[in-house]
Amino acid sequence: MAGPPQRPVVQRWQGGGTAVRLLYWLLSEDNRMTQRVIEITGESAESFAKAAANAAAEAAKTVNGIKWARLTEFDMALDGATVLNYRVTARIFYDA
């Protein structure tokens, strides 16, 4: 008999100007497999694609077994009509 559903555990860090939230998600109560997700912000002065690549590269410095990513937010710093900076928030998924 399975116990009550487990809630995600959230831990927050600040490092190198990049905010990371580590989430543990329970995918299957039957076999107790977990999938971990970090949410990380990447920035670039060139494009959203470079910002996403920077987020993945930053995550790869400390996380092994990265499987895929989902971009959840797109932001731009502007000065009038001039784009100063591109920023994306990415969820990086990896096996526990």
N, CA, C and O atoms as CSV, one atom per row, in Angstrom:
chain,resi,resn,atom,element,x,y,z
A,1,MET,N,N,0.846,-1.177,0.000
A,1,MET,CA,C,0.000,0.000,0.000
A,1,MET,C,C,0.889,1.237,0.000
A,1,MET,O,O,1.788,1.367,0.831
A,2,ALA,N,N,0.637,2.123,-0.917
A,2,ALA,CA,C,1.446,3.334,-1.052
A,2,ALA,C,C,1.022,4.362,-0.012
A,2,ALA,O,O,-0.146,4.449,0.366
A,3,GLY,N,N,2.003,5.138,0.441
A,3,GLY,CA,C,1.728,6.206,1.391
A,3,GLY,C,C,1.153,7.416,0.686
A,3,GLY,O,O,0.811,7.347,-0.494
A,4,PRO,N,N,1.046,8.522,1.399
A,4,PRO,CA,C,0.510,9.743,0.783
A,4,PRO,C,C,1.467,10.247,-0.302
A,4,PRO,O,O,2.672,10.003,-0.231
A,5,PRO,N,N,0.933,10.946,-1.301
A,5,PRO,CA,C,1.795,11.475,-2.363
A,5,PRO,C,C,2.866,12.394,-1.786
A,5,PRO,O,O,2.609,13.161,-0.857
A,6,GLN,N,N,4.062,12.307,-2.346
A,6,GLN,CA,C,5.151,13.158,-1.875
A,6,GLN,C,C,5.118,14.483,-2.612
A,6,GLN,O,O,4.834,14.543,-3.809
A,7,ARG,N,N,5.414,15.537,-1.876
A,7,ARG,CA,C,5.459,16.869,-2.465
A,7,ARG,C,C,6.873,17.155,-2.956
A,7,ARG,O,O,7.830,16.639,-2.378
A,8,PRO,N,N,7.035,17.964,-4.009
A,8,PRO,CA,C,8.381,18.313,-4.470
A,8,PRO,C,C,9.169,19.029,-3.372
A,8,PRO,O,O,8.607,19.805,-2.599
A,9,VAL,N,N,10.442,18.767,-3.315
A,9,VAL,CA,C,11.339,19.435,-2.385
A,9,VAL,C,C,12.067,20.520,-3.171
A,9,VAL,O,O,12.648,20.244,-4.221
A,10,VAL,N,N,12.039,21.738,-2.675
A,10,VAL,CA,C,12.646,22.853,-3.388
A,10,VAL,C,C,13.789,23.410,-2.558
A,10,VAL,O,O,13.617,23.727,-1.381
A,11,GLN,N,N,14.950,23.526,-3.173
A,11,GLN,CA,C,16.098,24.153,-2.542
A,11,GLN,C,C,16.561,25.268,-3.465
A,11,GLN,O,O,16.498,25.125,-4.686
A,12,ARG,N,N,17.017,26.359,-2.908
A,12,ARG,CA,C,17.438,27.498,-3.731
A,12,ARG,C,C,18.894,27.859,-3.464
A,12,ARG,O,O,19.360,27.829,-2.325
A,13,TRP,N,N,19.598,28.199,-4.534
A,13,TRP,CA,C,20.982,28.641,-4.441
A,13,TRP,C,C,21.150,29.913,-5.257
A,13,TRP,O,O,20.410,30.145,-6.213
A,14,GLN,N,N,22.109,30.725,-4.886
A,14,GLN,CA,C,22.536,31.862,-5.695
A,14,GLN,C,C,24.029,31.687,-5.944
A,14,GLN,O,O,24.807,31.576,-4.997
A,15,GLY,N,N,24.426,31.662,-7.190
A,15,GLY,CA,C,25.848,31.510,-7.476
A,15,GLY,C,C,26.168,32.003,-8.865
A,15,GLY,O,O,25.478,31.650,-9.822
A,16,GLY,N,N,27.188,32.801,-8.993
A,16,GLY,CA,C,27.624,33.270,-10.296
A,16,GLY,C,C,26.559,34.056,-11.046
A,16,GLY,O,O,26.576,34.099,-12.277
A,17,GLY,N,N,25.639,34.676,-10.327
A,17,GLY,CA,C,24.596,35.450,-10.983
A,17,GLY,C,C,23.481,34.585,-11.563
A,17,GLY,O,O,22.578,35.110,-12.214
A,18,THR,N,N,23.524,33.279,-11.342
A,18,THR,CA,C,22.522,32.392,-11.897
A,18,THR,C,C,21.724,31.763,-10.764
A,18,THR,O,O,22.297,31.115,-9.889
A,19,ALA,N,N,20.426,31.946,-10.772
A,19,ALA,CA,C,19.575,31.358,-9.745
A,19,ALA,C,C,19.189,29.953,-10.186
A,19,ALA,O,O,18.773,29.746,-11.326
A,20,VAL,N,N,19.323,29.007,-9.300
A,20,VAL,CA,C,19.002,27.618,-9.619
A,20,VAL,C,C,18.043,27.091,-8.574
A,20,VAL,O,O,18.261,27.269,-7.376
A,21,ARG,N,N,16.992,26.450,-9.019
A,21,ARG,CA,C,16.070,25.782,-8.115
A,21,ARG,C,C,16.116,24.303,-8.446
A,21,ARG,O,O,15.896,23.905,-9.590
A,22,LEU,N,N,16.400,23.499,-7.446
A,22,LEU,CA,C,16.479,22.069,-7.646
A,22,LEU,C,C,15.189,21.432,-7.165
A,22,LEU,O,O,14.813,21.570,-6.001
A,23,LEU,N,N,14.517,20.738,-8.063
A,23,LEU,CA,C,13.232,20.130,-7.759
A,23,LEU,C,C,13.358,18.619,-7.891
A,23,LEU,O,O,13.901,18.120,-8.876
A,24,TYR,N,N,12.867,17.909,-6.918
A,24,TYR,CA,C,12.809,16.457,-7.005
A,24,TYR,C,C,11.357,16.086,-7.289
A,24,TYR,O,O,10.471,16.374,-6.484
A,25,TRP,N,N,11.115,15.460,-8.411
A,25,TRP,CA,C,9.765,15.086,-8.771
A,25,TRP,C,C,9.624,13.581,-8.719
A,25,TRP,O,O,10.445,12.857,-9.283
A,26,LEU,N,N,8.614,13.116,-8.061
A,26,LEU,CA,C,8.322,11.690,-8.026
A,26,LEU,C,C,7.480,11.368,-9.257
A,26,LEU,O,O,6.357,11.855,-9.394
A,27,LEU,N,N,8.031,10.542,-10.154
A,27,LEU,CA,C,7.331,10.223,-11.390
A,27,LEU,C,C,6.434,8.999,-11.250
A,27,LEU,O,O,5.350,8.956,-11.832
A,28,SER,N,N,6.869,8.019,-10.493
A,28,SER,CA,C,6.107,6.785,-10.394
A,28,SER,C,C,6.177,6.264,-8.971
A,28,SER,O,O,7.259,5.943,-8.481
A,29,GLU,N,N,5.036,6.177,-8.303
A,29,GLU,CA,C,5.016,5.666,-6.936
A,29,GLU,C,C,5.240,4.160,-6.911
A,29,GLU,O,O,5.704,3.623,-5.905
A,30,ASP,N,N,4.915,3.463,-8.015
A,30,ASP,CA,C,5.039,2.009,-8.032
A,30,ASP,C,C,6.489,1.560,-7.936
A,30,ASP,O,O,6.794,0.657,-7.158
A,31,ASN,N,N,7.389,2.163,-8.703
A,31,ASN,CA,C,8.781,1.723,-8.686
A,31,ASN,C,C,9.716,2.749,-8.054
A,31,ASN,O,O,10.934,2.573,-8.075
A,32,ARG,N,N,9.169,3.791,-7.507
A,32,ARG,CA,C,9.933,4.809,-6.783
A,32,ARG,C,C,11.056,5.426,-7.619
A,32,ARG,O,O,12.122,5.746,-7.092
A,33,MET,N,N,10.817,5.591,-8.913
A,33,MET,CA,C,11.799,6.260,-9.769
A,33,MET,C,C,11.626,7.768,-9.614
A,33,MET,O,O,10.504,8.269,-9.556
A,34,THR,N,N,12.718,8.467,-9.550
A,34,THR,CA,C,12.637,9.928,-9.455
A,34,THR,C,C,13.322,10.556,-10.651
A,34,THR,O,O,14.261,9.993,-11.214
A,35,GLN,N,N,12.849,11.707,-11.024
A,35,GLN,CA,C,13.488,12.522,-12.048
A,35,GLN,C,C,13.798,13.846,-11.382
A,35,GLN,O,O,12.971,14.402,-10.659
A,36,ARG,N,N,14.980,14.338,-11.628
A,36,ARG,CA,C,15.366,15.621,-11.054
A,36,ARG,C,C,15.343,16.684,-12.128
A,36,ARG,O,O,15.585,16.424,-13.307
A,37,VAL,N,N,15.045,17.889,-11.683
A,37,VAL,CA,C,14.941,19.025,-12.593
A,37,VAL,C,C,15.619,20.213,-11.945
A,37,VAL,O,O,15.354,20.528,-10.785
A,38,ILE,N,N,16.492,20.873,-12.687
A,38,ILE,CA,C,16.982,22.159,-12.215
A,38,ILE,C,C,16.414,23.226,-13.131
A,38,ILE,O,O,16.284,23.025,-14.338
A,39,GLU,N,N,16.088,24.332,-12.556
A,39,GLU,CA,C,15.615,25.472,-13.328
A,39,GLU,C,C,16.709,26.521,-13.254
A,39,GLU,O,O,17.087,26.968,-12.171
A,40,ILE,N,N,17.212,26.908,-14.414
A,40,ILE,CA,C,18.386,27.775,-14.464
A,40,ILE,C,C,18.156,28.882,-15.489
A,40,ILE,O,O,17.465,28.681,-16.488
A,41,THR,N,N,18.729,30.027,-15.236
A,41,THR,CA,C,18.601,31.171,-16.132
A,41,THR,C,C,19.906,31.370,-16.877
A,41,THR,O,O,20.975,31.428,-16.270
A,42,GLY,N,N,19.816,31.475,-18.198
A,42,GLY,CA,C,20.986,31.755,-19.038
A,42,GLY,C,C,20.823,33.101,-19.699
A,42,GLY,O,O,19.711,33.521,-20.018
A,43,GLU,N,N,21.942,33.779,-19.902
A,43,GLU,CA,C,21.906,35.108,-20.514
A,43,GLU,C,C,22.894,35.207,-21.659
A,43,GLU,O,O,23.905,34.505,-21.689
A,44,SER,N,N,22.585,36.101,-22.614
A,44,SER,CA,C,23.477,36.362,-23.736
A,44,SER,C,C,23.164,37.744,-24.304
A,44,SER,O,O,22.019,38.195,-24.274
A,45,ALA,N,N,24.170,38.389,-24.806
A,45,ALA,CA,C,23.966,39.669,-25.489
A,45,ALA,C,C,23.628,39.451,-26.963
A,45,ALA,O,O,23.277,40.401,-27.663
A,46,GLU,N,N,23.732,38.189,-27.447
A,46,GLU,CA,C,23.559,37.901,-28.875
A,46,GLU,C,C,22.168,37.415,-29.266
A,46,GLU,O,O,21.567,37.953,-30.196
A,47,SER,N,N,21.636,36.387,-28.556
A,47,SER,CA,C,20.364,35.800,-28.986
A,47,SER,C,C,19.777,34.918,-27.887
A,47,SER,O,O,20.443,34.585,-26.907
A,48,PHE,N,N,18.498,34.548,-28.081
A,48,PHE,CA,C,17.867,33.593,-27.176
A,48,PHE,C,C,18.550,32.231,-27.276
A,48,PHE,O,O,18.718,31.549,-26.265
A,49,ALA,N,N,18.944,31.831,-28.480
A,49,ALA,CA,C,19.605,30.533,-28.664
A,49,ALA,C,C,20.907,30.466,-27.871
A,49,ALA,O,O,21.198,29.449,-27.243
A,50,LYS,N,N,21.686,31.535,-27.896
A,50,LYS,CA,C,22.943,31.567,-27.126
A,50,LYS,C,C,22.652,31.570,-25.627
A,50,LYS,O,O,23.386,30.955,-24.853
A,51,ALA,N,N,21.597,32.250,-25.216
A,51,ALA,CA,C,21.225,32.267,-23.801
A,51,ALA,C,C,20.842,30.860,-23.340
A,51,ALA,O,O,21.210,30.445,-22.242
A,52,ALA,N,N,20.098,30.121,-24.181
A,52,ALA,CA,C,19.720,28.748,-23.846
A,52,ALA,C,C,20.952,27.851,-23.780
A,52,ALA,O,O,21.064,27.016,-22.883
A,53,ALA,N,N,21.872,28.019,-24.719
A,53,ALA,CA,C,23.114,27.234,-24.713
A,53,ALA,C,C,23.939,27.543,-23.463
A,53,ALA,O,O,24.552,26.642,-22.890
A,54,ASN,N,N,23.959,28.796,-23.040
A,54,ASN,CA,C,24.682,29.167,-21.821
A,54,ASN,C,C,24.051,28.533,-20.579
A,54,ASN,O,O,24.765,28.126,-19.662
A,55,ALA,N,N,22.731,28.448,-20.545
A,55,ALA,CA,C,22.050,27.808,-19.419
A,55,ALA,C,C,22.408,26.324,-19.361
A,55,ALA,O,O,22.696,25.798,-18.286
A,56,ALA,N,N,22.393,25.651,-20.507
A,56,ALA,CA,C,22.736,24.223,-20.557
A,56,ALA,C,C,24.193,24.001,-20.174
A,56,ALA,O,O,24.503,23.051,-19.454
A,57,ALA,N,N,25.084,24.854,-20.639
A,57,ALA,CA,C,26.508,24.726,-20.309
A,57,ALA,C,C,26.748,24.929,-18.819
A,57,ALA,O,O,27.567,24.230,-18.221
A,58,GLU,N,N,26.047,25.873,-18.222
A,58,GLU,CA,C,26.184,26.127,-16.786
A,58,GLU,C,C,25.688,24.928,-15.982
A,58,GLU,O,O,26.320,24.527,-15.005
A,59,ALA,N,N,24.564,24.360,-16.393
A,59,ALA,CA,C,24.019,23.191,-15.700
A,59,ALA,C,C,24.966,21.997,-15.821
A,59,ALA,O,O,25.141,21.246,-14.861
A,60,ALA,N,N,25.570,21.819,-16.980
A,60,ALA,CA,C,26.462,20.675,-17.221
A,60,ALA,C,C,27.727,20.723,-16.369
A,60,ALA,O,O,28.409,19.709,-16.224
A,61,LYS,N,N,28.046,21.879,-15.807
A,61,LYS,CA,C,29.227,21.981,-14.939
A,61,LYS,C,C,29.063,21.169,-13.659
A,61,LYS,O,O,30.051,20.683,-13.108
A,62,THR,N,N,27.825,21.015,-13.178
A,62,THR,CA,C,27.605,20.347,-11.898
A,62,THR,C,C,26.620,19.182,-11.955
A,62,THR,O,O,26.456,18.469,-10.964
A,63,VAL,N,N,25.963,18.976,-13.096
A,63,VAL,CA,C,24.944,17.935,-13.205
A,63,VAL,C,C,25.370,16.917,-14.255
A,63,VAL,O,O,25.748,17.281,-15.368
A,64,ASN,N,N,25.306,15.639,-13.892
A,64,ASN,CA,C,25.605,14.560,-14.834
A,64,ASN,C,C,24.302,13.945,-15.323
A,64,ASN,O,O,23.289,14.000,-14.625
A,65,GLY,N,N,24.321,13.365,-16.504
A,65,GLY,CA,C,23.163,12.644,-17.020
A,65,GLY,C,C,22.029,13.527,-17.487
A,65,GLY,O,O,20.863,13.143,-17.386
A,66,ILE,N,N,22.349,14.707,-18.000
A,66,ILE,CA,C,21.305,15.601,-18.514
A,66,ILE,C,C,20.661,14.943,-19.724
A,66,ILE,O,O,21.358,14.471,-20.623
A,67,LYS,N,N,19.325,14.912,-19.750
A,67,LYS,CA,C,18.592,14.260,-20.825
A,67,LYS,C,C,17.974,15.250,-21.814
A,67,LYS,O,O,18.065,15.046,-23.024
A,68,TRP,N,N,17.354,16.303,-21.322
A,68,TRP,CA,C,16.708,17.274,-22.193
A,68,TRP,C,C,16.377,18.526,-21.409
A,68,TRP,O,O,16.544,18.573,-20.190
A,69,ALA,N,N,15.905,19.548,-22.122
A,69,ALA,CA,C,15.569,20.821,-21.477
A,69,ALA,C,C,14.276,21.372,-22.063
A,69,ALA,O,O,13.922,21.099,-23.210
A,70,ARG,N,N,13.589,22.149,-21.248
A,70,ARG,CA,C,12.389,22.858,-21.697
A,70,ARG,C,C,12.574,24.332,-21.352
A,70,ARG,O,O,12.789,24.682,-20.191
A,71,LEU,N,N,12.491,25.182,-22.351
A,71,LEU,CA,C,12.596,26.620,-22.116
A,71,LEU,C,C,11.228,27.127,-21.683
A,71,LEU,O,O,10.232,26.954,-22.386
A,72,THR,N,N,11.198,27.757,-20.509
A,72,THR,CA,C,9.913,28.146,-19.932
A,72,THR,C,C,9.640,29.645,-19.998
A,72,THR,O,O,8.481,30.060,-20.000
A,73,GLU,N,N,10.690,30.460,-20.052
A,73,GLU,CA,C,10.492,31.914,-20.094
A,73,GLU,C,C,11.536,32.547,-21.009
A,73,GLU,O,O,12.679,32.097,-21.081
A,74,PHE,N,N,11.121,33.587,-21.697
A,74,PHE,CA,C,12.006,34.366,-22.559
A,74,PHE,C,C,11.870,35.826,-22.153
A,74,PHE,O,O,10.760,36.355,-22.109
A,75,ASP,N,N,12.994,36.486,-21.852
A,75,ASP,CA,C,12.982,37.891,-21.437
A,75,ASP,C,C,14.057,38.648,-22.200
A,75,ASP,O,O,15.062,38.076,-22.623
A,76,MET,N,N,13.825,39.954,-22.370
A,76,MET,CA,C,14.827,40.829,-22.986
A,76,MET,C,C,14.970,42.078,-22.133
A,76,MET,O,O,13.979,42.632,-21.658
A,77,ALA,N,N,16.204,42.518,-21.941
A,77,ALA,CA,C,16.456,43.830,-21.345
A,77,ALA,C,C,16.530,44.814,-22.508
A,77,ALA,O,O,17.258,44.596,-23.477
A,78,LEU,N,N,15.776,45.884,-22.399
A,78,LEU,CA,C,15.675,46.842,-23.510
A,78,LEU,C,C,16.083,48.239,-23.089
A,78,LEU,O,O,15.966,48.626,-21.926
A,79,ASP,N,N,16.567,48.983,-24.073
A,79,ASP,CA,C,16.774,50.422,-23.951
A,79,ASP,C,C,16.039,51.026,-25.135
A,79,ASP,O,O,16.601,51.182,-26.219
A,80,GLY,N,N,14.783,51.360,-24.913
A,80,GLY,CA,C,13.946,51.782,-26.029
A,80,GLY,C,C,13.685,50.575,-26.920
A,80,GLY,O,O,13.163,49.561,-26.457
A,81,ALA,N,N,14.048,50.679,-28.200
A,81,ALA,CA,C,13.868,49.565,-29.136
A,81,ALA,C,C,15.131,48.711,-29.254
A,81,ALA,O,O,15.147,47.730,-29.997
A,82,THR,N,N,16.180,49.074,-28.531
A,82,THR,CA,C,17.448,48.343,-28.606
A,82,THR,C,C,17.477,47.227,-27.577
A,82,THR,O,O,17.213,47.449,-26.396
A,83,VAL,N,N,17.801,46.018,-28.039
A,83,VAL,CA,C,17.913,44.872,-27.135
A,83,VAL,C,C,19.296,44.895,-26.498
A,83,VAL,O,O,20.311,44.863,-27.193
A,84,LEU,N,N,19.326,44.953,-25.166
A,84,LEU,CA,C,20.590,44.955,-24.437
A,84,LEU,C,C,21.042,43.545,-24.071
A,84,LEU,O,O,22.235,43.243,-24.084
A,85,ASN,N,N,20.073,42.680,-23.742
A,85,ASN,CA,C,20.408,41.362,-23.235
A,85,ASN,C,C,19.225,40.417,-23.433
A,85,ASN,O,O,18.070,40.815,-23.280
A,86,TYR,N,N,19.521,39.166,-23.775
A,86,TYR,CA,C,18.508,38.122,-23.885
A,86,TYR,C,C,18.645,37.197,-22.685
A,86,TYR,O,O,19.757,36.888,-22.257
A,87,ARG,N,N,17.513,36.755,-22.143
A,87,ARG,CA,C,17.551,35.844,-21.001
A,87,ARG,C,C,16.473,34.779,-21.182
A,87,ARG,O,O,15.336,35.085,-21.541
A,88,VAL,N,N,16.848,33.519,-20.926
A,88,VAL,CA,C,15.880,32.425,-20.940
A,88,VAL,C,C,15.940,31.688,-19.610
A,88,VAL,O,O,16.989,31.617,-18.970
A,89,THR,N,N,14.814,31.151,-19.213
A,89,THR,CA,C,14.761,30.252,-18.054
A,89,THR,C,C,14.511,28.868,-18.615
A,89,THR,O,O,13.560,28.653,-19.367
A,90,ALA,N,N,15.372,27.930,-18.243
A,90,ALA,CA,C,15.288,26.574,-18.771
A,90,ALA,C,C,15.136,25.587,-17.633
A,90,ALA,O,O,15.749,25.741,-16.577
A,91,ARG,N,N,14.322,24.578,-17.851
A,91,ARG,CA,C,14.245,23.435,-16.931
A,91,ARG,C,C,15.083,22.319,-17.561
A,91,ARG,O,O,14.790,21.843,-18.657
A,92,ILE,N,N,16.117,21.923,-16.849
A,92,ILE,CA,C,17.031,20.875,-17.317
A,92,ILE,C,C,16.655,19.584,-16.590
A,92,ILE,O,O,16.689,19.531,-15.361
A,93,PHE,N,N,16.300,18.552,-17.338
A,93,PHE,CA,C,15.856,17.288,-16.761
A,93,PHE,C,C,16.985,16.263,-16.800
A,93,PHE,O,O,17.675,16.131,-17.811
A,94,TYR,N,N,17.171,15.539,-15.699
A,94,TYR,CA,C,18.188,14.489,-15.631
A,94,TYR,C,C,17.737,13.384,-14.692
A,94,TYR,O,O,16.886,13.595,-13.827
A,95,ASP,N,N,18.318,12.198,-14.870
A,95,ASP,CA,C,17.954,11.049,-14.049
A,95,ASP,C,C,18.599,11.148,-12.677
A,95,ASP,O,O,19.710,11.656,-12.522
A,96,ALA,N,N,17.873,10.649,-11.691
A,96,ALA,CA,C,18.368,10.659,-10.308
A,96,ALA,C,C,19.434,9.598,-10.129
A,96,ALA,O,O,19.976,9.446,-9.035
